[in-house]
Every structure is written in structure tokens, then in C-alpha cells.
Amino acid sequence: MSKTVGVLGGMGPDATVDFMARVISLTPAEKDQDHVHMIVDQNPKVPNRQDAILADGEDPGPVMAEMARRLEAAGADFLVVPCNSAFGFASVVAGAVDIPLVSIVEVTVEACDGFSTVGLMATDGCLQSGVYQDALAAAGIAVELPDKEELAELMALLNGIKAGYRGESVARGMAVLATALVERGAEAIIAGCTEIPLVLSQSMCKVPMISSTEVLAARTVAIARGELPLPG
């Protein structure tokens, strides 16, 4: 039986639209009715996740929890959050509802199976929270992280993408950062921020790129179509 997905969106808005487009493209459909039922709360007013983690900024957890409750009340059978940094607050979301939350971090780490070392491109807040490092360590996978200067450059690029800058120079900058991790031993690159795949493609990487957006979209389709059970 098909399931309805509730999407906690707006973090950021374009990344959410990209996620939805990937869900549509990954769904084998011959007519409208074959597609996944998505209920989306596109809320860009969620407090900044980086500020909350790094600078004692406003806690986004209560806003995300309220979004989850609205989606559950609207008929969602399970939830997804196409934002990696937001997963530092996943327990608050999961505790607010009676439907399961699919972990973007968990499914992305599962997609790293077969690699001994991966490079992680993610926001400073996401890296500070340690959600990926902990999950990769539990899976027995070593991780290469951006150094201080590379992380500053990555954040500048990500903030530019959020502001609408997606030209060749932004994409090239992302590719340079990915290459640096590969040169330090990464066998694959995790695009651990949903803004990254808006500019960085597999063709620009020297090793496999594991897009958290694409992986989450694929898992969403499988659950919604009844090919995989609801998590937990």
C-alpha cells in the first residue's frame, strides 16, 4: 500500500524543491496517479541551524516539531527533512509525532557501504554536531573532513548558493574542495548539505559522489511505494 510523505522543507527552499524534483524523477510512473503523494511544509522561517549549533542562536527544534505535527495532522505516514544540519534536532521532531522520521544521515551513510574512507562536505554546524562522524564511525568508515580554510570556503560557497549564485565559479570552487579530500584519501565524497548538489555533479568529481538529497529521495520513493517498510 502506498504511503504519504510529509516533507519538512524550506531549509533551504531551493534544496527542498530539488529534493521533490528528484522524488518525481526517481518514481516509475506512467500517469499522475503513479507518483508519490507529498505534503510539504515549505517553511524558510525555521531559525538558522548553524547559528543554533555554533553561536547559541534560536533553537529551531520547536518550529520543526510544530511543522511535523502539522504534517502528521494533514495525513503524512512518515516524515523526511531534506537538510543535513537540521538532523542535530531530529530527536525533537521525532518526539513530537507518532509517525516515523527517515534519517537523511542514516540513509546516506548506508550508501557509503563498500568504501573504507569517505570525504565529508557539510556545513560547519553539521560537522560540529558530529552526526555524520558518529554514524560513519559506527559503520566502520573513516572520514576526511575539510580543514579550517576549506570549511570557510565551503561556507562562503554555500551561503552564495542560498543567495542565488550558482555560476561556473561556484561549481568549480566546490569541485576544488572535493578534489582536496580525494587527494587526502577519500574514496567517495558525501555531499552532506542539500545545497551542494545544486552546483556539484558527479561529472565534476574524481570519485563517486554520494548526494544526500538523491539518497533520501530514493528512500522516500521506496517507502512511499511500499517497496520498503516504514522505518522503526
ABEGO torsion letter per residue (X at the ends): XBBBBBBBBGOBAAAAAAAAAAAAAABBBABAAABBBBBBBBBAABBBAAAAAAAGBBBAAAAAAAAAAAAAAAGBABBBBBBAAAAAAAAAAAAABABBBBBAAAAAAAAABGBABBBBBBBAAAAAAGAAAAAAAAAGBBBBBBBAAAAAAAAAAAAAAAAGBABAAAAAAAAAAAAAAAAAGBABBBBABAAAAAABBAAABABBBBBAAAAAAAAAAAAAAGABBBBX
